[in-house]
């Protein structure tokens, strides 16, 4: 068994002049590898704007910029007042809106799937009017008809089943 005095003791760094020669490993790495250095991001650059911290934890305004009016979104409002009727092959949804017949047709968007319906009437009296429904049963087509004060959605049924409600969970 070896005596405790024969165990090797950790040796102090012998090259103290090299430590003084290099300010830090970070600067040494940047100097030797340039832009390919792992630490390149830490190098001070002349083209970067420096923000000095005033020591206060409170938030402060750094800059202001104008917001363009094109980013403003039109407010939306749900359509809650409508009627519906069940026919043998079709279900009709009647939505009463003043002067809807004069409103441009390209502003009326109907998206539907087999079990749902979504209606958007854009730019109607300064708002987008929205109606979204999960339907009672499957549909195969949707057609729209316009009258002076009424919009009619005609939903073609996928099967001739009586609808007891318009909405699925009603």
Backbone bond lengths (Angstrom), bond angles and torsions (degrees), N, CA, C in turn:
res aa  C-N    CA-C-N  psi(-1)  N-CA   C-N-CA  omega(-1)  CA-C   N-CA-C  phi
1 X - - - 1.426 - - 1.526 108.78 -
2 X 1.286 115.40 142.05 1.465 119.21 -176.65 1.512 110.07 -85.41
3 X 1.291 114.87 145.63 1.461 119.29 179.53 1.524 109.79 -79.58
4 X 1.344 117.77 154.28 1.452 120.90 -178.67 1.516 112.50 -59.54
5 X 1.287 118.29 -26.75 1.462 119.66 -179.25 1.518 111.85 -74.36
6 X 1.349 116.70 -22.02 1.460 119.02 -179.45 1.520 112.91 -84.05
7 X 1.363 118.66 -11.18 1.472 120.90 177.89 1.516 108.98 -69.07
8 X 1.286 114.26 146.60 1.463 118.01 -178.01 1.515 110.42 -77.79
9 X 1.276 116.36 132.15 1.452 123.62 177.07 1.528 107.59 -90.35
10 X 1.343 118.04 146.77 1.459 119.37 177.54 1.518 110.63 -60.60
11 X 1.310 114.92 135.20 1.457 121.71 -177.22 1.527 109.69 -89.14
12 X 1.309 119.56 134.68 1.461 121.27 174.66 1.523 109.65 -68.84
13 X 1.339 115.07 156.98 1.465 118.83 179.64 1.514 108.90 -62.71
14 X 1.316 114.98 129.39 1.456 119.48 -177.30 1.519 111.68 -92.05
15 X 1.321 116.60 -19.88 1.451 119.49 -173.77 1.526 109.41 -99.65
16 X 1.309 118.79 67.47 1.458 122.69 -178.94 1.521 111.29 -72.93
17 X 1.306 118.63 -23.45 1.463 120.82 179.32 1.527 110.81 -70.92
18 X 1.355 118.32 -31.36 1.464 120.14 178.76 1.522 110.77 -70.71
19 X 1.331 118.92 -30.05 1.458 122.03 177.27 1.518 110.28 -66.65
20 X 1.302 117.11 -39.59 1.462 120.36 178.42 1.521 110.32 -71.61
21 X 1.323 115.93 -30.53 1.456 121.49 -177.90 1.531 110.95 -67.33
22 X 1.318 117.43 -39.29 1.463 122.47 -179.31 1.521 108.64 -104.89
23 X 1.328 116.96 125.57 1.462 120.52 -178.77 1.524 110.36 -64.92
24 X 1.340 116.89 -41.25 1.459 120.38 176.94 1.521 108.56 -163.19
25 X 1.313 115.08 162.91 1.464 119.55 177.64 1.517 110.39 -64.61
26 X 1.319 116.05 -32.15 1.457 120.76 179.33 1.525 110.68 -62.37
27 X 1.323 117.10 -51.74 1.465 120.50 -179.64 1.527 111.82 -66.49
28 X 1.318 116.31 -34.55 1.459 120.59 177.78 1.528 110.49 -64.49
29 X 1.336 116.52 -42.13 1.461 121.35 179.63 1.523 110.62 -65.93
30 X 1.313 117.08 -42.42 1.468 120.79 179.12 1.520 110.40 -64.51
31 X 1.336 116.72 -40.63 1.460 121.12 -178.61 1.523 111.07 -65.93
32 X 1.323 117.76 -41.42 1.463 120.07 -175.92 1.531 112.95 -79.54
33 X 1.340 118.71 -33.26 1.466 120.42 -174.91 1.519 113.99 -108.45
34 X 1.306 118.77 -8.40 1.461 121.85 175.69 1.524 112.24 62.58
35 X 1.335 116.10 -133.87 1.458 121.20 -177.73 1.517 112.84 -69.43
36 X 1.301 119.26 -16.42 1.458 122.28 178.60 1.526 112.24 -86.52
37 X 1.299 117.15 2.11 1.457 121.67 -179.00 1.521 110.66 -69.63
38 X 1.316 115.60 143.76 1.461 121.49 175.53 1.524 109.96 -62.52
39 X 1.304 116.58 -30.94 1.453 122.21 -175.57 1.526 112.93 -97.10
40 X 1.316 118.66 14.85 1.461 122.28 -176.49 1.531 111.72 -59.09
41 X 1.317 116.94 -32.79 1.462 120.29 -178.24 1.519 112.09 -65.04
42 X 1.325 118.83 -22.95 1.460 122.18 -178.28 1.525 112.97 -85.06
43 X 1.300 116.86 -8.91 1.461 120.95 -177.75 1.531 109.53 -70.48
44 X 1.307 117.20 138.61 1.458 121.21 177.32 1.520 108.92 -71.40
45 X 1.316 115.07 138.36 1.460 120.49 -179.45 1.521 109.13 -124.51
46 X 1.318 115.39 150.80 1.454 120.56 -178.27 1.527 111.85 -81.74
47 X 1.344 118.68 -26.79 1.459 122.03 -173.51 1.530 113.55 -85.76
48 X 1.320 118.72 6.49 1.453 122.37 -177.06 1.522 109.77 -102.63
49 X 1.340 115.77 133.11 1.454 120.64 177.24 1.529 108.56 -76.13
50 X 1.311 116.20 128.39 1.460 120.94 -177.01 1.520 108.95 -100.67
51 X 1.343 116.14 127.09 1.457 122.30 176.15 1.522 107.83 -102.90
52 X 1.298 115.50 117.60 1.460 120.00 179.19 1.521 108.80 -83.61
53 X 1.305 116.65 140.19 1.449 121.82 178.53 1.510 108.84 -89.77
54 X 1.325 116.06 131.13 1.461 120.15 -178.06 1.524 112.76 -86.90
55 X 1.313 118.31 1.28 1.454 122.17 177.20 1.513 114.26 87.12
56 X 1.315 117.64 -1.88 1.464 121.02 -179.90 1.520 109.28 -95.22
57 X 1.329 116.00 138.02 1.457 120.62 -178.49 1.524 112.45 -82.13
58 X 1.317 118.06 -12.39 1.458 121.60 -177.59 1.524 110.50 -68.30
59 X 1.342 117.73 144.98 1.464 119.80 177.39 1.523 110.64 -66.97
60 X 1.314 116.02 151.66 1.453 120.69 178.88 1.518 109.20 -140.36
61 X 1.302 115.26 153.85 1.449 122.56 -178.64 1.519 109.78 -78.43
62 X 1.322 117.07 123.67 1.458 120.88 178.59 1.518 111.58 -88.82
63 X 1.347 116.66 -43.21 1.454 119.91 178.01 1.519 109.23 -160.91
64 X 1.308 116.18 164.87 1.458 122.29 176.44 1.516 108.59 -124.41
65 X 1.301 114.95 151.86 1.459 119.85 174.82 1.518 108.21 -148.36
66 X 1.312 115.54 150.59 1.453 121.02 -178.41 1.522 110.15 -75.51
67 X 1.320 116.07 143.28 1.454 122.02 177.52 1.518 107.20 -99.74
68 X 1.331 116.16 129.67 1.457 119.22 -179.52 1.518 109.82 -73.61
69 X 1.317 116.10 148.32 1.461 120.72 -178.25 1.524 111.93 -71.94
70 X 1.318 118.95 -14.73 1.461 121.97 178.98 1.514 112.96 -70.33
71 X 1.341 117.45 -18.46 1.455 120.85 179.77 1.525 112.63 -79.89
72 X 1.329 117.53 -16.22 1.458 120.61 -177.66 1.527 109.53 -68.73
73 X 1.313 115.42 131.47 1.461 119.75 179.64 1.522 109.48 -97.22
74 X 1.305 113.84 144.66 1.445 119.87 178.69 1.527 108.95 -72.51
75 X 1.326 118.39 135.89 1.463 119.07 179.21 1.527 110.75 -65.41
76 X 1.324 116.01 150.16 1.461 119.56 179.36 1.522 109.59 -115.50
77 X 1.315 114.48 155.37 1.462 121.27 -179.66 1.522 107.81 -141.70
78 X 1.300 116.38 135.30 1.457 120.79 -179.55 1.519 112.10 -74.55
79 X 1.318 115.73 148.52 1.464 121.80 174.03 1.525 106.37 -92.12
80 X 1.323 116.05 114.94 1.464 120.05 -177.85 1.518 112.52 -114.40
81 X 1.320 117.61 -14.16 1.454 121.42 -177.45 1.528 109.09 -107.19
82 X 1.325 115.72 102.61 1.462 121.20 178.74 1.525 108.19 -152.20
83 X 1.323 115.17 163.67 1.466 121.44 177.47 1.517 107.78 -126.76
84 X 1.332 116.37 163.27 1.458 120.01 178.86 1.522 109.58 -148.08
85 X 1.325 114.87 157.57 1.466 119.96 176.32 1.521 108.92 -141.38
86 X 1.330 114.71 147.65 1.462 121.88 -178.12 1.521 108.99 -103.64
87 X 1.324 116.47 124.41 1.448 121.79 174.07 1.520 109.44 -112.39
88 X 1.334 116.96 -177.47 1.460 119.97 -178.17 1.531 111.20 -68.17
89 X 1.352 117.23 -45.33 1.468 121.32 -177.21 1.528 113.37 -110.34
90 X 1.330 116.96 -15.34 1.463 120.42 -175.79 1.525 111.22 -135.11
91 X 1.328 113.38 154.58 1.462 122.05 168.93 1.520 105.59 -117.15
92 X 1.322 116.37 130.85 1.461 120.76 -179.68 1.522 109.68 -109.39
93 X 1.332 115.57 137.09 1.463 122.38 176.57 1.524 106.67 -116.65
94 X 1.344 116.40 123.49 1.455 122.64 -176.42 1.528 108.90 -108.07
95 X 1.331 115.64 119.22 1.464 121.79 -179.85 1.522 107.65 -116.84
96 X 1.327 116.13 117.15 1.456 120.96 -178.75 1.526 109.52 -95.11
97 X 1.337 115.19 118.62 1.465 122.52 177.48 1.528 107.86 -138.76
98 X 1.323 118.92 129.27 1.464 121.03 -178.92 1.533 112.00 -59.56
99 X 1.323 116.50 131.91 1.469 124.84 176.34 1.529 113.82 57.86
100 X 1.313 118.68 29.87 1.473 121.10 178.09 1.525 110.56 -67.88
101 X 1.321 118.07 -26.00 1.461 121.35 178.72 1.517 112.56 -64.65
102 X 1.335 117.82 -29.07 1.463 122.14 179.49 1.532 112.02 -86.57
103 X 1.310 117.50 -11.34 1.471 121.70 -179.51 1.533 109.21 -74.06
104 X 1.341 119.46 136.01 1.473 121.14 -177.61 1.537 112.62 -58.34
105 X 1.321 115.57 135.80 1.472 120.88 -177.83 1.520 112.86 -64.36
106 X 1.339 117.64 -31.01 1.468 119.69 -178.57 1.530 112.37 -68.05
107 X 1.323 117.74 -12.37 1.465 121.33 177.04 1.531 111.90 -88.52
108 X 1.318 117.08 -3.00 1.463 121.56 177.82 1.519 108.53 -103.03
109 X 1.338 116.16 118.54 1.464 121.94 -177.16 1.521 108.70 -120.02
110 X 1.338 116.00 124.63 1.464 121.57 177.39 1.522 107.87 -116.74
111 X 1.325 115.93 119.38 1.465 122.32 173.92 1.518 107.17 -113.95
112 X 1.324 116.19 133.92 1.456 118.50 -179.88 1.517 110.50 -146.16
113 X 1.308 114.43 154.72 1.459 121.75 171.10 1.523 105.39 -126.56
114 X 1.305 117.80 -173.76 1.460 120.47 -179.16 1.513 113.93 -61.50
115 X 1.331 117.50 -25.44 1.467 119.56 -174.67 1.528 114.16 -126.72
116 X 1.335 117.92 5.77 1.465 119.11 -179.44 1.523 111.07 -145.50
117 X 1.330 114.22 162.59 1.459 121.68 -178.02 1.524 108.36 -142.66
118 X 1.329 116.15 137.25 1.458 121.54 176.75 1.527 108.35 -135.51
119 X 1.322 115.93 127.56 1.461 122.57 -179.97 1.522 108.45 -120.91
120 X 1.336 116.23 132.11 1.465 122.14 174.02 1.519 108.37 -127.13
121 X 1.318 116.06 127.36 1.458 121.65 173.85 1.525 105.61 -113.52
122 X 1.324 116.04 102.92 1.466 121.70 -174.15 1.525 110.99 -84.25
123 X 1.324 115.67 147.36 1.469 124.29 175.08 1.530 112.31 57.58
124 X 1.314 117.83 34.49 1.459 121.12 177.38 1.523 108.21 -94.26
125 X 1.314 116.54 110.19 1.463 124.44 -178.98 1.533 111.40 52.61
126 X 1.344 116.26 42.61 1.458 121.99 175.90 1.513 115.14 79.81
127 X 1.325 117.91 8.18 1.466 121.44 -179.04 1.521 109.77 -138.32
128 X 1.319 115.58 162.58 1.458 121.44 169.20 1.514 106.75 -99.75
129 X 1.316 116.64 120.65 1.469 121.33 179.66 1.522 107.92 -93.33
130 X 1.336 117.19 136.18 1.462 122.41 -172.17 1.523 110.43 -130.89
131 X 1.344 115.78 137.32 1.465 122.81 172.31 1.518 107.39 -134.94
132 X 1.329 117.00 121.51 1.465 121.86 178.34 1.518 108.43 -127.02
133 X 1.333 116.07 129.09 1.463 120.77 -176.75 1.520 111.19 -134.17
134 X 1.331 116.01 137.63 1.461 121.83 164.87 1.526 104.19 -93.06
135 X 1.314 117.54 116.36 1.459 121.98 -169.10 1.529 113.26 -81.39
136 X 1.339 114.99 154.91 1.461 123.08 -178.23 1.525 112.12 -60.72
137 X 1.342 116.37 -42.17 1.465 121.60 -179.25 1.531 108.50 -142.83
138 X 1.318 116.16 178.15 1.469 121.83 -175.40 1.530 111.60 -73.99
139 X 1.349 114.50 147.38 1.460 121.34 174.87 1.523 108.90 -123.58
140 X 1.345 115.18 159.45 1.464 119.50 -179.16 1.530 112.65 -116.76
141 X 1.348 118.27 -13.64 1.461 120.71 -179.87 1.529 109.60 -163.97
142 X 1.334 115.36 159.38 1.467 121.84 176.28 1.521 108.06 -135.54
143 X 1.325 116.02 132.86 1.461 122.14 175.33 1.524 107.90 -126.35
144 X 1.341 116.37 150.21 1.463 120.37 178.35 1.518 109.98 -118.53
145 X 1.322 115.15 145.11 1.459 122.02 173.76 1.517 107.23 -129.75
146 X 1.332 115.47 140.07 1.466 120.67 179.97 1.518 109.90 -112.29
147 X 1.305 113.64 136.50 1.455 120.76 170.48 1.522 106.18 -122.58
148 X 1.312 117.72 179.24 1.464 120.38 -175.44 1.529 112.36 -58.69
149 X 1.314 118.17 -45.90 1.464 122.34 -177.47 1.524 112.85 -124.16
150 X 1.335 116.99 20.22 1.460 119.07 -175.77 1.526 110.90 -148.52
151 X 1.327 114.85 141.24 1.459 122.40 173.65 1.524 106.49 -114.32
152 X 1.338 116.44 127.80 1.463 121.14 -178.20 1.526 108.49 -114.84
153 X 1.324 115.84 124.66 1.463 122.01 174.06 1.518 107.61 -102.29
154 X 1.332 116.55 122.02 1.463 120.68 178.24 1.520 108.59 -106.06
155 X 1.328 115.79 111.60 1.455 122.80 -178.34 1.522 108.44 -96.83
156 X 1.320 117.13 119.84 1.461 121.28 177.81 1.524 108.45 -83.35
157 X 1.322 116.17 125.56 1.466 121.36 -177.85 1.524 110.40 -71.83
158 X 1.317 116.86 144.61 1.464 121.41 175.11 1.522 110.03 -74.90
159 X 1.330 117.63 -31.32 1.468 122.51 175.79 1.525 107.94 -140.99
160 X 1.309 115.83 151.45 1.462 120.33 -176.42 1.526 110.41 -80.37
161 X 1.299 114.99 74.34 1.460 122.69 179.01 1.519 107.66 -114.53
162 X 1.335 116.30 140.33 1.462 119.32 177.50 1.517 109.92 -69.30
163 X 1.319 114.64 134.80 1.460 120.44 176.82 1.529 107.56 -97.04
164 X 1.321 116.68 123.47 1.459 121.16 178.61 1.524 111.14 -90.50
165 X 1.315 115.99 -13.63 1.466 122.22 177.71 1.520 107.62 -153.40
166 X 1.305 117.07 159.47 1.462 120.99 176.92 1.521 110.58 -81.17
167 X 1.331 115.74 -41.58 1.460 121.13 -178.58 1.521 110.73 -90.71
168 X 1.308 115.25 151.54 1.458 121.71 -177.45 1.525 112.39 -63.09
169 X 1.319 117.63 -44.60 1.462 121.20 -174.12 1.519 113.20 -99.05
170 X 1.309 117.94 20.31 1.472 119.71 -178.11 1.512 111.50 -84.44
